[in-house]
Amino acid sequence: MKPSTARRRAGLVLALATMLALPGASSAAAADTVVAGNGPAVVDTQTLVGAGDIAWCGGKADTATASLAASIPGIVFTAGDNVYPDGSRANFLNCYGPTWGALKSRTRSTVGNHEYYHHPGARAYFRYFGRKAGPRGRGYYRYDAGTWRVYSLTSECRATSTCYQEQLAWLENDLVNNPHECVAAIWHRPLYSTGPHGNSGRMRALFQLLYDYGAEIVINGHDHMYERFTPLDANGTPDPATGIREFVVGTGGASLYGFKTDSPLIDVRDNTSHGVLRLDLSPGSYSWQFIPVEGDSFTDSGTDTCH
């Protein structure tokens, strides 16, 4: 984290925690933390693999991406919109279940807007994933992947809502009380995207908070394509030293989108290949690899160190 920013924020964190009746780090751990594996976290490299915008009954790409994810050991993440056209119980059982549902035991899910279509409170989503989706009805939680802290957050709260402010205070409380050298976050709507949905400004405050405390990676879905942005601050200014690298990985199985705009902030992008993003998280560093399904050809890879 940036020390001067952390000091300025310390009083705010305690005040927000008190106002919202947030428990301290030790008492919150059981409710907020999803155990990512059996037994204590290990300190060697841990792998995350996944994508967003995934399953549709009658589709084929979700079967191919599920098979690809199944071949890679590690924690499976989703980046929202797990099933189409909406997050009904029947769609989770009949569309998601036969494909990515086979990986449910090692999946750490994230909620998207389609989980809420026709289903207030995304009830079927929370029922299907259970504790793997964090506290029921809330949509945000944390887990450890080796030495890394990973946050699964919701982008489905409007920036002026109580649930948004509660999530922001919860995240800051954990960043202050449980500092980690390496931090990643996953949510559905990207702050930056050149796809049809475009930028989602509602996530700026969360992005800013993660930036202030030195997070490395943000992973999103929502636009059905792959984009890797240069490390940025929350205002979209390139920051190679301490910026956050944002990945848009809406390539899990839903039909791919065309690009709507261009941006000098993008290092690489593609809308021709379904596939998954693999992250190998090591103490103090990480590597990424976009792996296409059989028959598609786009790839992307690289490495970087933690701030």
ZAMARGU-4260 file (C-alpha; in steps of 0.2 Angstrom, whole numbers, plus 5000, padded with zeros to 4 digits):
<rodrens>
0) 5000/5000/5000 | 5005/5018/4999 | 5010/5023/5017 | 5004/5041/5016 | 4987/5036/5009
5) 4985/5022/5022 | 4988/5034/5036 | 4975/5046/5029 | 4962/5032/5028 | 4965/5024/5045
10) 4953/5035/5054 | 4940/5033/5040 | 4941/5014/5041 | 4938/5014/5059 | 4923/5026/5058
15) 4915/5016/5044 | 4918/5000/5053 | 4909/5006/5068 | 4895/5015/5059 | 4891/4999/5049
20) 4894/4987/5063 | 4908/4978/5054 | 4917/4965/5065 | 4936/4966/5067 | 4947/4955/5056
25) 4947/4940/5068 | 4929/4939/5071 | 4924/4942/5052 | 4935/4928/5045 | 4923/4914/5046
30) 4909/4923/5038 | 4919/4933/5025 | 4932/4921/5020 | 4929/4906/5008 | 4942/4892/5010
35) 4951/4890/4994 | 4957/4872/4997 | 4959/4859/5010 | 4970/4863/5024 | 4981/4878/5027
40) 4986/4889/5012 | 5003/4885/5006 | 5016/4897/5001 | 5021/4891/4984 | 5013/4895/4967
45) 4994/4894/4967 | 4984/4894/4950 | 4968/4903/4946 | 4959/4898/4930 | 4942/4905/4924
50) 4932/4917/4914 | 4915/4926/4914 | 4900/4925/4903 | 4899/4907/4903 | 4884/4894/4900
55) 4870/4894/4888 | 4859/4878/4885 | 4862/4872/4868 | 4879/4881/4867 | 4895/4873/4863
60) 4908/4885/4868 | 4904/4883/4887 | 4907/4864/4885 | 4924/4868/4877 | 4930/4881/4890
65) 4924/4869/4904 | 4934/4855/4897 | 4949/4867/4896 | 4947/4873/4914 | 4945/4855/4920
70) 4963/4851/4913 | 4971/4864/4923 | 4973/4861/4942 | 4969/4875/4954 | 4955/4887/4959
75) 4942/4890/4946 | 4935/4908/4946 | 4920/4915/4937 | 4918/4933/4933 | 4899/4934/4933
80) 4885/4930/4921 | 4888/4912/4925 | 4872/4907/4915 | 4861/4914/4902 | 4848/4920/4898
85) 4845/4923/4916 | 4851/4915/4933 | 4836/4904/4936 | 4837/4888/4946 | 4833/4878/4931
90) 4846/4886/4920 | 4860/4883/4934 | 4855/4865/4935 | 4852/4862/4916 | 4864/4874/4908
95) 4879/4878/4920 | 4878/4861/4929 | 4883/4849/4915 | 4898/4860/4910 | 4906/4872/4922
100) 4896/4864/4936 | 4907/4849/4935 | 4921/4860/4943 | 4909/4867/4957 | 4920/4859/4971
105) 4934/4870/4966 | 4925/4885/4960 | 4925/4902/4968 | 4910/4911/4959 | 4907/4930/4956
110) 4889/4937/4953 | 4884/4947/4937 | 4869/4956/4931 | 4861/4941/4923 | 4860/4932/4940
115) 4847/4945/4944 | 4837/4945/4929 | 4819/4940/4934 | 4826/4934/4951 | 4827/4947/4965
120) 4842/4945/4976 | 4850/4932/4964 | 4842/4919/4974 | 4846/4905/4963 | 4864/4910/4961
125) 4867/4910/4980 | 4857/4893/4982 | 4867/4885/4968 | 4884/4890/4974 | 4880/4890/4993
130) 4895/4895/5004 | 4906/4896/4988 | 4898/4912/4984 | 4901/4920/5001 | 4888/4925/5014
135) 4870/4923/5006 | 4863/4938/4997 | 4878/4949/4999 | 4889/4945/4984 | 4907/4949/4991
140) 4919/4939/5000 | 4938/4935/5001 | 4949/4920/5000 | 4968/4916/5000 | 4977/4908/4985
145) 4994/4904/4992 | 5002/4921/4998 | 4989/4931/4988 | 4973/4939/4995 | 4959/4937/4982
150) 4943/4947/4983 | 4927/4942/4974 | 4916/4958/4973 | 4899/4963/4967 | 4897/4976/4953
155) 4878/4975/4955 | 4876/4988/4968 | 4873/5006/4962 | 4887/5018/4968 | 4874/5028/4979
160) 4867/5013/4987 | 4869/5006/5005 | 4875/4990/4999 | 4889/4998/4989 | 4895/5008/5004
165) 4895/4993/5015 | 4905/4983/5002 | 4918/4998/5001 | 4919/4999/5020 | 4921/4980/5021
170) 4935/4980/5008 | 4944/4994/5016 | 4943/4986/5033 | 4951/4970/5027 | 4965/4979/5017
175) 4969/4988/5033 | 4968/4974/5045 | 4975/4960/5034 | 4988/4967/5023 | 4995/4956/5009
180) 5010/4959/4998 | 5000/4953/4983 | 4981/4957/4980 | 4969/4953/4966 | 4950/4957/4964
185) 4937/4949/4953 | 4920/4957/4948 | 4908/4958/4933 | 4907/4975/4926 | 4924/4982/4921
190) 4929/5000/4925 | 4937/5001/4907 | 4931/4992/4892 | 4930/4995/4873 | 4916/4983/4871
195) 4897/4987/4869 | 4894/4989/4887 | 4909/5001/4889 | 4916/5008/4905 | 4907/5006/4921
200) 4910/5021/4932 | 4901/5014/4947 | 4917/5003/4951 | 4929/5018/4951 | 4928/5020/4970
205) 4932/5001/4973 | 4946/5002/4960 | 4953/5018/4968 | 4953/5009/4985 | 4962/4994/4978
210) 4975/5005/4969 | 4978/5015/4986 | 4983/4999/4994 | 4994/4992/4980 | 4983/4979/4972
215) 4990/4971/4956 | 4976/4963/4946 | 4957/4966/4943 | 4948/4953/4932 | 4931/4957/4924
220) 4918/4950/4912 | 4902/4958/4905 | 4909/4962/4888 | 4911/4946/4879 | 4929/4947/4873
225) 4947/4948/4880 | 4956/4964/4884 | 4972/4967/4894 | 4975/4985/4899 | 4991/4993/4904
230) 4993/4996/4923 | 4981/5011/4927 | 4976/5021/4941 | 4957/5024/4944 | 4956/5039/4933
235) 4963/5029/4918 | 4981/5036/4919 | 4995/5024/4915 | 5005/5020/4930 | 5018/5006/4926
240) 5025/5007/4944 | 5010/5005/4955 | 4995/5004/4943 | 4982/4990/4942 | 4982/4978/4927
245) 4964/4975/4922 | 4959/4960/4912 | 4942/4958/4904 | 4939/4940/4901 | 4921/4938/4895
250) 4926/4923/4885 | 4918/4908/4895 | 4905/4903/4882 | 4893/4916/4877 | 4893/4923/4860
255) 4908/4935/4857 | 4905/4954/4855 | 4912/4966/4842 | 4923/4981/4848 | 4914/4997/4850
260) 4929/5009/4853 | 4947/5009/4853 | 4959/5014/4867 | 4978/5018/4869 | 4976/5010/4886
265) 4975/4993/4879 | 4990/4982/4878 | 4981/4968/4868 | 4963/4963/4864 | 4954/4949/4855
270) 4936/4945/4850 | 4939/4929/4840 | 4943/4916/4853 | 4934/4908/4868 | 4945/4903/4882
275) 4951/4905/4899 | 4963/4915/4909 | 4976/4906/4919 | 4985/4915/4933 | 5000/4908/4942
280) 5001/4917/4958 | 5018/4916/4967 | 5025/4925/4982 | 5029/4942/4976 | 5025/4939/4957
285) 5013/4932/4945 | 5011/4926/4927 | 4996/4926/4916 | 4991/4916/4900 | 4975/4917/4890
290) 4972/4899/4883 | 4960/4897/4869 | 4948/4882/4866 | 4953/4870/4853 | 4950/4877/4836
295) 4953/4895/4841 | 4970/4903/4840 | 4972/4919/4850 | 4984/4918/4865 | 4992/4931/4877
300) 5005/4929/4891 | 5017/4938/4902 | 5024/4940/4920 | 5025/4954/4933 | 5030/4957/4951
305) 5019/4963/4965 | 5020/4981/4971
</rodrens>
